[in-house]
Amino acid sequence: MKNYKRLSLIEREEVSRGLASGQTLREIASGLDRHPSTVSREMSRLRYNPSSYRATFAHDVALAHRSHRSDAKLLTLRT
């Protein structure tokens, strides 16, 4: 099984461009060499519709979520 790797800002920008040009999620995923479910989850995670997806905002949200998760893990380990 392949290890999960989060989408980078560059990949999120490619998703945004693909959506703007009318590509399907499968076409975008193929261009990124990612599984279609990765792109689908990116869209559903942030509850975006294709016309409102913004790569930089999505990336900022992902980074904030990631930092909150690591804080929670540290707090759990300390107690």
C-alpha positions as CSV (number, residue, x, y, z in Angstrom):
1,M,0.0,0.0,0.0
2,K,1.3,3.4,-0.9
3,N,1.8,5.9,1.9
4,Y,-0.6,8.8,2.0
5,K,0.9,12.1,1.0
6,R,-1.1,15.3,1.4
7,L,-1.7,17.6,-1.5
8,S,0.8,20.4,-1.9
9,L,-0.1,24.0,-2.7
10,I,1.1,23.5,-6.3
11,E,-1.2,20.5,-6.6
12,R,-4.1,22.4,-5.1
13,E,-3.4,25.2,-7.7
14,E,-3.6,22.5,-10.4
15,V,-6.9,21.4,-9.0
16,S,-8.2,25.0,-9.1
17,R,-7.0,25.5,-12.7
18,G,-8.6,22.1,-13.7
19,L,-11.9,23.0,-12.2
20,A,-11.8,26.5,-13.8
21,S,-11.2,24.9,-17.2
22,G,-14.1,22.4,-16.8
23,Q,-12.1,19.2,-16.2
24,T,-13.7,16.4,-14.3
25,L,-12.2,15.3,-11.0
26,R,-10.9,12.1,-12.7
27,E,-9.1,14.2,-15.4
28,I,-7.6,16.4,-12.7
29,A,-6.5,13.4,-10.6
30,S,-4.9,11.8,-13.7
31,G,-2.9,15.0,-14.4
32,L,-1.6,15.0,-10.9
33,D,-0.9,11.3,-10.9
34,R,-3.2,10.9,-7.9
35,H,-6.2,8.7,-7.2
36,P,-9.5,10.4,-8.1
37,S,-10.7,9.9,-4.5
38,T,-7.9,12.2,-3.3
39,V,-9.2,15.0,-5.4
40,S,-12.8,14.2,-4.4
41,R,-12.0,14.2,-0.7
42,E,-10.2,17.6,-1.1
43,M,-13.4,19.0,-2.6
44,S,-15.7,17.5,0.0
45,R,-13.5,18.2,3.0
46,L,-13.8,21.9,2.5
47,R,-17.4,21.7,1.1
48,Y,-16.5,23.5,-2.0
49,N,-18.3,23.6,-5.2
50,P,-16.1,23.7,-8.3
51,S,-16.6,27.4,-9.0
52,S,-15.6,28.5,-5.5
53,Y,-12.5,26.4,-4.9
54,R,-9.4,28.5,-4.0
55,A,-6.1,26.8,-3.7
56,T,-4.4,29.1,-1.3
57,F,-7.4,29.2,1.1
58,A,-7.7,25.4,0.9
59,H,-4.0,25.0,1.7
60,D,-4.2,27.5,4.6
61,V,-7.1,25.5,6.1
62,A,-5.2,22.2,5.7
63,L,-2.1,23.6,7.4
64,A,-4.2,25.0,10.3
65,H,-6.0,21.7,10.6
66,R,-2.7,19.8,10.6
67,S,-1.2,22.1,13.4
68,H,-4.3,21.6,15.6
69,R,-4.1,17.9,15.2
70,S,-0.5,17.8,16.3
71,D,-1.3,20.0,19.4
72,A,-4.0,17.6,20.4
73,K,-1.7,14.6,20.1
74,L,0.9,16.3,22.2
75,L,-1.7,17.1,24.9
76,T,-2.9,13.5,24.9
77,L,0.6,12.2,25.3
78,R,1.5,14.5,28.2
79,T,-1.4,13.4,30.4
